[in-house]
Amino acid sequence: MNYNNLLLFADNQDEGQMVDNEMEEKEQEKKDEYKKSTVCVQETSELYEELQIRVTGEQKNDRHEMRERLSIPVAET
């Protein structure tokens, strides 16, 4: 290999590394977005359950237990 070919090879290696780095960054961004959305869903679920407790004065499990004691069929919620 002559000097020009070596420089071209080095440039190609650098470009390849840059592309790899960009792909890794995009993949990390996707993972971060997924984590954020998962946390938001969990927080929303917790807030909804807290609201249900405030509105009905009982927790979901308590309702199921009460219905079981009264032999009322429990609908899936």
LUMDREN-561933 format. One record per atom (N, C-alpha, C, CB): residue in three letters; atom name; x, y, z. Coordinates in steps of 0.2 Angstrom, whole numbers, plus 5000, padded with zeros to 4 digits. Glycine has a CB too. Example, Ala and Ser with C-alpha at 12.3 -4.5 7.8 and 13.67 -1.06 7.14 Angstrom:
<atoms>
res; atom; px; py; pz
Ala; N; 5066; 4972; 5039
Ala; CA; 5062; 4978; 5039
Ala; C; 5066; 4984; 5039
Ala; CB; 5057; 4978; 5045
Ser; N; 5064; 4989; 5035
Ser; CA; 5068; 4995; 5036
Ser; C; 5064; 5000; 5039
Ser; CB; 5070; 4997; 5029
</atoms>
This chain:
<atoms>
res; atom; px; py; pz
Met; N; 5004; 4994; 5000
Met; CA; 5000; 5000; 5000
Met; C; 5004; 5006; 5000
Met; CB; 4995; 5000; 5006
Asn; N; 5003; 5011; 4996
Asn; CA; 5006; 5017; 4996
Asn; C; 5003; 5022; 5001
Asn; CB; 5007; 5020; 4989
Tyr; N; 5006; 5028; 5002
Tyr; CA; 5004; 5032; 5007
Tyr; C; 4997; 5035; 5006
Tyr; CB; 5009; 5038; 5007
Asn; N; 4995; 5036; 5000
Asn; CA; 4988; 5039; 4998
Asn; C; 4983; 5034; 5000
Asn; CB; 4988; 5041; 4991
Asn; N; 4985; 5027; 4998
Asn; CA; 4980; 5022; 5000
Asn; C; 4979; 5021; 5008
Asn; CB; 4982; 5015; 4997
Leu; N; 4985; 5022; 5011
Leu; CA; 4985; 5022; 5019
Leu; C; 4980; 5027; 5021
Leu; CB; 4992; 5022; 5022
Leu; N; 4981; 5033; 5019
Leu; CA; 4977; 5039; 5021
Leu; C; 4970; 5038; 5019
Leu; CB; 4979; 5046; 5018
Leu; N; 4968; 5035; 5013
Leu; CA; 4961; 5034; 5012
Leu; C; 4958; 5028; 5016
Leu; CB; 4961; 5031; 5004
Phe; N; 4962; 5023; 5018
Phe; CA; 4960; 5018; 5022
Phe; C; 4959; 5021; 5029
Phe; CB; 4966; 5012; 5023
Ala; N; 4963; 5025; 5032
Ala; CA; 4962; 5028; 5038
Ala; C; 4956; 5033; 5038
Ala; CB; 4968; 5033; 5040
Asp; N; 4955; 5036; 5033
Asp; CA; 4948; 5040; 5033
Asp; C; 4942; 5036; 5033
Asp; CB; 4948; 5045; 5026
Asn; N; 4942; 5030; 5029
Asn; CA; 4937; 5026; 5029
Asn; C; 4936; 5023; 5036
Asn; CB; 4938; 5020; 5024
Gln; N; 4941; 5021; 5040
Gln; CA; 4940; 5019; 5046
Gln; C; 4937; 5024; 5051
Gln; CB; 4947; 5017; 5049
Asp; N; 4939; 5030; 5051
Asp; CA; 4937; 5035; 5055
Asp; C; 4929; 5036; 5053
Asp; CB; 4940; 5042; 5053
Glu; N; 4927; 5036; 5047
Glu; CA; 4920; 5037; 5045
Glu; C; 4916; 5031; 5048
Glu; CB; 4919; 5038; 5037
Gly; N; 4919; 5025; 5047
Gly; CA; 4915; 5019; 5050
Gly; C; 4914; 5020; 5057
Gly; CB; 4919; 5013; 5048
Gln; N; 4919; 5022; 5061
Gln; CA; 4919; 5023; 5068
Gln; C; 4914; 5029; 5070
Gln; CB; 4926; 5025; 5071
Met; N; 4913; 5034; 5066
Met; CA; 4908; 5039; 5067
Met; C; 4901; 5036; 5066
Met; CB; 4910; 5045; 5062
Val; N; 4900; 5032; 5061
Val; CA; 4894; 5029; 5060
Val; C; 4892; 5025; 5065
Val; CB; 4894; 5026; 5053
Asp; N; 4897; 5021; 5068
Asp; CA; 4895; 5016; 5073
Asp; C; 4893; 5020; 5080
Asp; CB; 4902; 5012; 5075
Asn; N; 4897; 5026; 5081
Asn; CA; 4895; 5030; 5087
Asn; C; 4888; 5033; 5086
Asn; CB; 4901; 5036; 5087
Glu; N; 4887; 5035; 5080
Glu; CA; 4880; 5038; 5079
Glu; C; 4875; 5033; 5080
Glu; CB; 4879; 5041; 5072
Met; N; 4876; 5027; 5078
Met; CA; 4871; 5022; 5079
Met; C; 4870; 5020; 5086
Met; CB; 4873; 5015; 5075
Glu; N; 4876; 5020; 5090
Glu; CA; 4875; 5018; 5097
Glu; C; 4872; 5024; 5100
Glu; CB; 4882; 5018; 5100
Glu; N; 4873; 5030; 5098
Glu; CA; 4869; 5036; 5102
Glu; C; 4862; 5035; 5100
Glu; CB; 4872; 5042; 5099
Lys; N; 4860; 5034; 5094
Lys; CA; 4853; 5033; 5093
Lys; C; 4849; 5027; 5096
Lys; CB; 4852; 5032; 5085
Glu; N; 4853; 5022; 5097
Glu; CA; 4851; 5016; 5101
Glu; C; 4850; 5018; 5108
Glu; CB; 4855; 5010; 5100
Gln; N; 4854; 5022; 5111
Gln; CA; 4854; 5024; 5118
Gln; C; 4848; 5029; 5119
Gln; CB; 4861; 5027; 5120
Glu; N; 4847; 5033; 5114
Glu; CA; 4841; 5038; 5114
Glu; C; 4835; 5034; 5114
Glu; CB; 4841; 5043; 5108
Lys; N; 4834; 5028; 5110
Lys; CA; 4828; 5024; 5110
Lys; C; 4827; 5021; 5117
Lys; CB; 4829; 5019; 5104
Lys; N; 4832; 5018; 5120
Lys; CA; 4832; 5015; 5126
Lys; C; 4830; 5020; 5132
Lys; CB; 4839; 5012; 5128
Asp; N; 4832; 5026; 5131
Asp; CA; 4831; 5032; 5136
Asp; C; 4823; 5034; 5135
Asp; CB; 4835; 5038; 5135
Glu; N; 4821; 5034; 5129
Glu; CA; 4814; 5036; 5128
Glu; C; 4809; 5030; 5130
Glu; CB; 4813; 5037; 5120
Tyr; N; 4811; 5024; 5129
Tyr; CA; 4807; 5019; 5132
Tyr; C; 4807; 5019; 5139
Tyr; CB; 4810; 5012; 5130
Lys; N; 4813; 5020; 5143
Lys; CA; 4813; 5021; 5150
Lys; C; 4808; 5026; 5152
Lys; CB; 4820; 5022; 5153
Lys; N; 4808; 5032; 5149
Lys; CA; 4804; 5037; 5151
Lys; C; 4797; 5036; 5150
Lys; CB; 4806; 5044; 5147
Ser; N; 4795; 5032; 5144
Ser; CA; 4788; 5031; 5143
Ser; C; 4786; 5025; 5148
Ser; CB; 4787; 5028; 5136
Thr; N; 4790; 5021; 5150
Thr; CA; 4788; 5016; 5155
Thr; C; 4787; 5019; 5162
Thr; CB; 4794; 5010; 5156
Val; N; 4791; 5024; 5164
Val; CA; 4790; 5027; 5170
Val; C; 4784; 5031; 5170
Val; CB; 4796; 5032; 5171
Cys; N; 4782; 5034; 5164
Cys; CA; 4776; 5038; 5164
Cys; C; 4770; 5034; 5164
Cys; CB; 4776; 5042; 5157
Val; N; 4770; 5028; 5161
Val; CA; 4764; 5023; 5162
Val; C; 4764; 5021; 5169
Val; CB; 4765; 5017; 5157
Gln; N; 4769; 5019; 5172
Gln; CA; 4769; 5017; 5179
Gln; C; 4766; 5023; 5184
Gln; CB; 4776; 5015; 5182
Glu; N; 4768; 5029; 5183
Glu; CA; 4766; 5035; 5187
Glu; C; 4759; 5036; 5186
Glu; CB; 4770; 5041; 5185
Thr; N; 4757; 5035; 5179
Thr; CA; 4750; 5036; 5178
Thr; C; 4745; 5031; 5181
Thr; CB; 4748; 5036; 5170
Ser; N; 4748; 5025; 5181
Ser; CA; 4744; 5019; 5184
Ser; C; 4743; 5021; 5191
Ser; CB; 4747; 5013; 5183
Glu; N; 4749; 5023; 5195
Glu; CA; 4749; 5024; 5202
Glu; C; 4744; 5030; 5203
Glu; CB; 4756; 5026; 5204
Leu; N; 4744; 5035; 5199
Leu; CA; 4740; 5041; 5200
Leu; C; 4732; 5039; 5199
Leu; CB; 4741; 5046; 5196
Tyr; N; 4731; 5035; 5194
Tyr; CA; 4724; 5032; 5193
Tyr; C; 4722; 5028; 5199
Tyr; CB; 4724; 5028; 5187
Glu; N; 4726; 5024; 5202
Glu; CA; 4724; 5020; 5207
Glu; C; 4723; 5024; 5214
Glu; CB; 4729; 5014; 5209
Glu; N; 4727; 5029; 5215
Glu; CA; 4726; 5034; 5220
Glu; C; 4720; 5038; 5220
Glu; CB; 4732; 5039; 5221
Leu; N; 4718; 5040; 5214
Leu; CA; 4712; 5043; 5212
Leu; C; 4706; 5039; 5214
Leu; CB; 4711; 5046; 5205
Gln; N; 4706; 5032; 5211
Gln; CA; 4701; 5027; 5213
Gln; C; 4700; 5027; 5220
Gln; CB; 4703; 5021; 5210
Ile; N; 4705; 5026; 5224
Ile; CA; 4705; 5026; 5231
Ile; C; 4701; 5032; 5234
Ile; CB; 4712; 5025; 5234
Arg; N; 4703; 5037; 5232
Arg; CA; 4700; 5044; 5235
Arg; C; 4693; 5044; 5233
Arg; CB; 4704; 5050; 5232
Val; N; 4691; 5042; 5227
Val; CA; 4684; 5042; 5224
Val; C; 4680; 5037; 5228
Val; CB; 4684; 5042; 5217
Thr; N; 4682; 5031; 5228
Thr; CA; 4678; 5026; 5231
Thr; C; 4679; 5024; 5238
Thr; CB; 4679; 5019; 5227
Gly; N; 4685; 5027; 5241
Gly; CA; 4686; 5025; 5248
Gly; C; 4689; 5018; 5249
Gly; CB; 4680; 5027; 5252
Glu; N; 4690; 5015; 5244
Glu; CA; 4693; 5008; 5245
Glu; C; 4698; 5006; 5239
Glu; CB; 4687; 5003; 5245
Gln; N; 4702; 5002; 5241
Gln; CA; 4707; 4999; 5236
Gln; C; 4704; 4994; 5232
Gln; CB; 4714; 4997; 5239
Lys; N; 4707; 4993; 5226
Lys; CA; 4705; 4988; 5221
Lys; C; 4704; 4981; 5224
Lys; CB; 4709; 4988; 5215
Asn; N; 4709; 4979; 5228
Asn; CA; 4709; 4973; 5231
Asn; C; 4704; 4972; 5236
Asn; CB; 4716; 4971; 5235
Asp; N; 4702; 4977; 5240
Asp; CA; 4697; 4977; 5245
Asp; C; 4690; 4976; 5241
Asp; CB; 4697; 4984; 5249
Arg; N; 4689; 4979; 5236
Arg; CA; 4683; 4978; 5232
Arg; C; 4682; 4970; 5230
Arg; CB; 4683; 4982; 5226
His; N; 4688; 4967; 5228
His; CA; 4688; 4960; 5226
His; C; 4686; 4956; 5232
His; CB; 4694; 4958; 5222
Glu; N; 4689; 4957; 5237
Glu; CA; 4688; 4953; 5243
Glu; C; 4681; 4954; 5246
Glu; CB; 4693; 4956; 5249
Met; N; 4678; 4960; 5245
Met; CA; 4672; 4961; 5248
Met; C; 4667; 4957; 5243
Met; CB; 4670; 4969; 5248
Arg; N; 4668; 4958; 5237
Arg; CA; 4663; 4954; 5232
Arg; C; 4664; 4947; 5233
Arg; CB; 4665; 4956; 5225
Glu; N; 4670; 4944; 5234
Glu; CA; 4671; 4937; 5236
Glu; C; 4667; 4935; 5242
Glu; CB; 4678; 4935; 5236
Arg; N; 4667; 4939; 5247
Arg; CA; 4664; 4937; 5253
Arg; C; 4656; 4938; 5252
Arg; CB; 4666; 4942; 5259
Leu; N; 4654; 4942; 5248
Leu; CA; 4647; 4942; 5246
Leu; C; 4644; 4938; 5241
Leu; CB; 4645; 4950; 5245
Ser; N; 4649; 4934; 5238
Ser; CA; 4648; 4930; 5232
Ser; C; 4645; 4933; 5226
Ser; CB; 4643; 4924; 5234
Ile; N; 4648; 4939; 5225
Ile; CA; 4646; 4943; 5219
Ile; C; 4652; 4942; 5214
Ile; CB; 4645; 4951; 5221
Pro; N; 4650; 4940; 5208
Pro; CA; 4655; 4939; 5203
Pro; C; 4659; 4945; 5202
Pro; CB; 4651; 4937; 5196
Val; N; 4666; 4944; 5201
Val; CA; 4670; 4949; 5201
Val; C; 4672; 4950; 5193
Val; CB; 4677; 4947; 5205
Ala; N; 4670; 4956; 5191
Ala; CA; 4672; 4958; 5184
Ala; C; 4679; 4960; 5184
Ala; CB; 4668; 4963; 5181
Glu; N; 4683; 4958; 5178
Glu; CA; 4690; 4959; 5177
Glu; C; 4690; 4967; 5176
Glu; CB; 4693; 4955; 5172
Thr; N; 4694; 4970; 5180
Thr; CA; 4695; 4978; 5179
Thr; C; 4702; 4979; 5177
Thr; CB; 4693; 4981; 5185
</atoms>
